[in-house]
Amino acid sequence: MSARPMIVAGVMSGTSADGIDVALVRLAPGKLRPRLTLLAHEAFAYPRALRNAVLAAMDAASIATAELARLNWRLGMAYAEAVMETRRRHRVKLDLIGCHGQTLYHQARAMDFAGRRFACTWQAGEAAVIAASLGVPVVSNFRPADILAGGQGAPLVPLLDYAMFADAERGRVLQNIGGIANLTAIPPGASIDRVIAFDTGPGNMVIDALALELLRQPFDRNGAAAAKGMVLRPVLTAGLRNPYFRLKPPRSAGREQFGRRYAARFLAACRRLSARPEDALATATALTAESIFCAYRGFVAAKMKSVRVDYIVSGGGARNATLMAMLTERLQPLGCELTTIEEFGMPASAKEAAAFALMAWQTWHRQPGNVPSATGAARPAILGQVTYAG
């Protein structure tokens, strides 16, 4: 089908499992890449009972099949309500919805199961509920097609990063810090097949887990507690020995690597050296900053031709002043100028939702949505499944 302008709602709920972001995007064909205009963005917190159900299901050692089925439909309802309310507030007519879903399990590398060896992924959130509730077709389940093309199913946001931020003269790094932190590096004048992208490691995931345990708060607001603490260097050094940090890109991570069990071990190591919650939070924040720095220095810096690099941060981590200060201290000597994505006209929390609006538009027009150099796929792939309304 020929490409045409559309208004698409992108829906994202990330590994932090704190809520739903909806981005309304106008998309139109362009000469080299689609033209994208962000029209509006809204954020909706998960109701407490739903968030608890999501967290209980993520990387669960054991859970009832009925619980998973109910969660899949309940998430579909939550996504439908979020899009419906966004549409009402901004009075737009939607042509399409792209919904990432809530990742419950992501196994990027092949493992043995029931006599076969394979990789797999699962994003919950029943698309039929969304399509029926809004009367609009939905594209969902984006990651499997990339895995079946030999990729890791992540990261997928580099398509948006390239469409919005590629520059003929400036090197650009798009660093998203959600539950997991990931980067997209675009050398100056690079074609899309030279884009570098991968998950650097934990973003807010370990920090948030410690804040919940130590402060009885869902996160360390603005990094205030961490700012009062001292980094426990032996714990940080041991944390950076995690085998994940030695993997060469493409690589992807999730709660399987840095979820509740990892956070519990990390906190226990901190408590052996200090009883102060601030020290544990400072050390967790330093783990995120240092792992990002090591990833950039080890896999990206040599490939960025420009002397100065725009290092553009998005996601919840961009609002953590302590984390941003740590990143600035580490990355500035490498020629990186840190800024946030707001400086480029995109709200930090809207970016990933906008990315899935773009991918849905690509799928609707039978165009690839992955970036093989980022995911490791052998070929470009049309992503997702279309659920029609009516």
C-alpha positions in Angstrom: 0.0 0.0 0.0 1.3 3.5 -0.8 2.5 5.6 2.2 0.1 8.3 3.3 0.1 10.8 6.2 -1.5 9.5 9.3 -2.1 10.4 13.0 -0.8 7.5 15.1 -0.9 7.0 18.8 2.2 5.3 20.2 1.8 3.5 23.5 4.8 2.5 25.7 5.1 0.9 29.1 8.7 0.2 30.0 10.7 -2.1 32.3 10.3 0.3 35.2 6.6 -0.8 35.1 5.4 2.5 36.6 2.8 3.4 34.0 1.9 4.2 30.4 3.1 6.9 28.0 1.0 7.9 25.0 2.4 10.0 22.2 0.2 11.4 19.4 2.3 11.7 16.2 1.6 13.0 12.7 3.6 10.9 10.2 4.1 11.6 6.5 6.4 10.2 3.8 9.7 12.0 3.3 12.4 11.8 0.6 14.8 9.8 2.7 12.9 9.0 5.9 9.4 9.6 7.3 8.6 13.1 8.6 7.5 13.0 12.2 5.7 15.7 14.2 4.9 15.2 17.9 1.4 16.5 18.5 0.9 15.7 22.2 2.0 13.4 24.9 0.3 12.2 28.1 1.5 9.9 30.9 -0.7 7.7 33.1 0.4 5.9 36.3 -0.6 2.3 36.6 -3.1 1.7 39.3 -1.3 0.2 42.3 -3.0 -3.2 42.0 -2.1 -3.4 38.3 1.5 -2.4 38.9 1.8 -5.0 41.7 0.5 -7.6 39.3 3.0 -6.6 36.6 5.9 -6.7 38.9 4.8 -10.0 40.3 4.7 -11.5 36.8 8.0 -10.1 35.5 10.7 -12.8 35.6 8.6 -14.8 38.0 9.9 -18.2 39.0 6.3 -19.5 39.2 2.9 -17.9 38.4 -0.5 -19.3 37.5 -1.6 -19.4 33.9 -4.9 -17.8 34.9 -2.9 -14.8 36.3 -1.0 -14.3 33.1 -4.2 -14.5 31.0 -6.0 -12.0 33.2 -3.0 -9.7 33.2 -2.8 -9.7 29.4 -6.4 -8.6 29.1 -6.2 -6.1 32.0 -3.2 -4.4 30.4 -5.1 -4.2 27.2 -7.9 -2.3 29.1 -5.4 0.0 30.7 -3.8 0.8 27.3 -7.2 1.4 25.7 -8.2 3.8 28.5 -4.9 5.7 28.3 -5.3 6.2 24.5 -9.0 7.1 24.8 -8.3 9.7 27.4 -5.4 11.2 25.4 -7.6 11.3 22.3 -10.3 13.0 24.3 -8.0 15.7 25.8 -6.5 16.6 22.4 -9.5 16.1 20.2 -7.8 14.2 17.4 -9.0 11.5 15.1 -6.6 8.5 15.2 -5.8 6.5 12.1 -3.6 3.9 13.9 -2.3 2.8 17.3 1.2 1.3 17.9 1.3 -0.5 21.3 4.6 -2.0 22.6 3.0 -3.8 25.5 4.5 -4.6 28.8 7.6 -6.8 28.6 7.2 -9.8 31.0 10.1 -11.8 29.7 12.9 -11.1 27.2 15.4 -13.8 26.3 17.6 -12.3 23.6 19.9 -15.3 23.3 19.1 -18.9 22.5 18.5 -21.3 25.4 17.3 -24.9 25.6 13.7 -25.6 26.3 11.6 -28.7 25.7 14.1 -30.2 23.3 14.8 -27.1 21.2 17.1 -24.2 21.4 15.8 -20.7 20.7 15.4 -17.1 21.8 12.1 -15.6 22.7 10.3 -12.5 24.1 6.9 -11.7 25.4 5.1 -8.3 25.6 1.7 -8.6 27.3 -1.4 -6.4 26.6 -4.3 -7.7 24.5 -4.4 -5.7 21.2 -7.9 -6.9 20.4 -9.2 -5.1 23.6 -7.5 -1.8 22.4 -8.8 -2.1 18.8 -12.4 -2.9 19.9 -12.5 -0.2 22.5 -11.3 2.6 20.2 -12.5 1.4 16.8 -8.9 1.9 15.5 -6.5 -0.8 14.1 -3.6 -1.7 16.4 0.0 -2.8 15.6 1.5 -4.7 18.4 4.0 -7.5 19.2 6.9 -5.8 17.5 9.9 -7.7 18.7 9.5 -11.3 17.5 10.0 -10.6 13.8 13.4 -9.2 14.5 14.3 -12.2 16.7 13.2 -14.5 13.9 15.5 -12.5 11.5 18.4 -13.4 13.7 18.3 -10.2 15.9 17.8 -9.7 19.6 14.5 -8.0 19.3 16.0 -4.9 20.9 16.8 -2.1 20.8 14.0 -0.9 18.4 14.1 2.8 19.2 17.1 3.5 16.8 14.7 3.9 13.9 13.2 7.0 15.6 16.7 8.2 16.7 18.0 8.1 13.1 14.8 9.7 11.7 14.9 12.6 14.1 18.6 13.1 15.0 20.9 12.1 12.2 23.1 15.0 11.3 25.6 15.6 8.5 28.2 17.2 10.7 27.5 16.4 14.4 27.9 13.1 16.1 24.9 12.2 18.1 24.3 9.8 21.0 20.8 9.2 22.2 20.9 7.8 25.7 17.7 6.6 27.1 17.6 5.8 30.8 14.4 3.9 31.7 14.4 0.8 33.8 17.2 -0.4 31.4 19.5 2.1 29.8 20.2 2.0 26.1 22.0 4.1 23.6 21.9 4.9 19.9 25.1 6.3 18.4 24.9 8.1 15.0 28.3 9.1 13.6 28.2 12.4 11.5 26.8 11.8 8.1 26.1 8.1 8.8 23.7 6.0 6.8 21.2 4.0 8.8 23.3 0.8 8.4 26.1 2.4 10.4 24.0 3.2 13.4 25.3 1.6 16.7 22.7 0.8 19.3 22.5 -1.5 22.4 21.5 -1.8 26.0 24.2 -0.4 28.2 22.8 -2.1 31.4 20.7 -1.0 34.3 19.1 2.4 34.1 16.7 3.2 36.9 15.9 -0.4 37.7 18.3 -1.0 40.5 18.0 2.5 41.9 14.2 2.2 42.0 14.4 -1.2 43.7 16.6 0.2 46.4 14.5 3.3 46.8 11.4 1.2 47.4 13.2 -1.0 49.9 15.1 1.7 51.8 13.0 4.8 51.4 9.6 3.3 50.9 9.4 5.5 47.8 9.0 4.3 44.2 12.2 6.2 43.1 14.9 8.5 44.5 13.4 11.8 43.4 15.9 14.0 41.7 18.6 11.7 43.1 18.3 13.6 46.4 19.2 10.6 48.7 22.1 9.5 46.5 23.5 13.1 46.5 23.9 12.7 50.3 25.6 9.3 50.1 29.1 8.0 49.5 29.8 5.6 46.6 30.9 2.2 48.0 33.8 1.5 45.6 34.3 -2.2 46.4 30.6 -2.8 45.6 30.7 -0.7 42.4 33.9 -2.5 41.2 32.3 -5.9 41.9 29.1 -4.8 40.2 30.9 -3.8 37.0 32.4 -7.4 36.8 28.9 -8.6 35.8 29.4 -10.7 32.6 26.8 -8.6 30.8 29.1 -5.6 30.7 31.7 -7.6 28.8 29.3 -8.6 26.0 30.0 -6.9 22.7 27.0 -5.3 20.9 24.4 -6.2 19.8 23.2 -6.9 23.3 20.0 -6.4 25.2 19.0 -6.6 28.9 16.0 -6.7 31.1 14.8 -7.7 34.5 16.3 -11.2 33.8 19.7 -9.6 34.3 19.1 -6.6 36.6 15.7 -7.3 38.3 14.8 -8.0 41.9 17.3 -10.8 42.5 20.2 -8.7 41.2 19.0 -5.7 43.3 18.7 -7.8 46.4 22.3 -9.1 46.0 23.5 -5.6 45.3 21.8 -4.2 48.4 23.2 -7.0 50.6 26.7 -6.1 49.3 26.2 -2.5 50.2 24.9 -3.3 53.7 28.1 -5.3 54.4 30.0 -2.0 54.1 27.5 0.6 55.2 24.1 0.8 57.0 23.3 4.2 55.4 20.6 4.1 52.7 22.1 7.1 51.0 25.4 5.2 50.4 23.5 2.3 48.8 21.6 4.6 46.5 24.7 6.6 45.6 26.4 3.3 44.7 23.5 2.1 42.6 23.4 5.5 40.8 27.1 5.2 40.2 26.6 1.7 38.7 24.3 3.2 36.1 26.6 6.1 35.3 29.7 4.0 35.2 28.2 1.3 33.0 27.0 3.9 30.5 30.4 5.5 30.5 32.2 2.2 30.0 29.8 1.2 27.2 30.4 4.5 25.4 34.2 4.4 25.8 34.5 0.8 24.9 32.2 0.4 21.9 31.3 3.9 20.6 33.9 6.6 21.1 36.4 5.4 18.5 33.6 5.4 15.8 32.4 9.0 16.4 34.4 11.1 13.9 33.5 14.5 15.3 35.6 16.1 18.1 32.4 17.1 20.0 29.4 14.8 20.4 25.9 15.8 21.3 25.0 13.3 24.1 21.3 13.6 24.4 19.6 12.0 27.4 16.0 10.9 27.7 13.8 8.8 30.0 13.2 9.1 33.7 17.0 9.1 34.4 17.2 12.5 32.7 15.3 13.9 35.7 17.8 12.5 38.2 20.3 15.4 38.9 22.8 13.2 40.7 22.9 10.7 37.9 23.2 13.5 35.3 26.1 15.0 37.3 27.9 11.7 37.4 27.5 11.2 33.6 28.7 14.7 32.9 31.8 14.2 35.0 32.6 10.9 33.2 31.7 11.8 29.6 32.8 15.4 29.2 36.5 14.4 29.0 35.6 12.2 26.1 34.3 15.2 24.1 30.6 14.7 24.9 28.3 17.6 25.5 25.5 16.4 27.7 22.0 17.7 27.2 18.4 16.4 27.4 16.1 15.5 24.6 13.8 18.4 25.6 16.4 20.8 24.1 15.5 19.1 20.8 11.8 19.6 21.2 10.9 16.1 22.4 9.7 15.5 26.0 12.0 12.9 27.6 9.1 10.6 28.5 7.5 10.8 25.1 10.4 9.4 23.0 9.8 5.7 23.2 6.0 6.0 22.7 6.7 8.1 19.6 9.1 5.5 18.4 6.4 2.8 18.5 4.0 5.2 16.6 6.7 5.4 13.9 7.2 1.6 13.9 3.4 1.1 13.6 3.3 3.5 10.6 6.2 1.5 9.0 4.3 -1.8 9.5 1.1 -0.4 8.2 2.9 0.6 5.0 4.8 -2.7 4.8 8.2 -1.1 5.6 10.9 -2.5 7.9 11.0 -1.2 11.4 14.2 -2.7 12.8 17.8 -1.5 12.3 19.9 -4.6 11.8 23.1 -3.0 12.8 21.5 -2.3 16.2 19.7 -5.6 16.9 22.1 -8.0 15.1 19.4 -9.1 12.6 20.5 -10.6 9.3 18.0 -8.4 7.4 15.5 -5.6 7.7 12.1 -6.9 8.9 8.5 -5.7 8.9 7.7 -5.8 12.6 4.5 -6.5 14.5 1.0 -7.8 14.0 -2.0 -5.8 12.9 -5.3 -6.2 14.8 -8.2 -4.7 12.9 -11.1 -3.0 14.6 -14.7 -4.1 13.9 
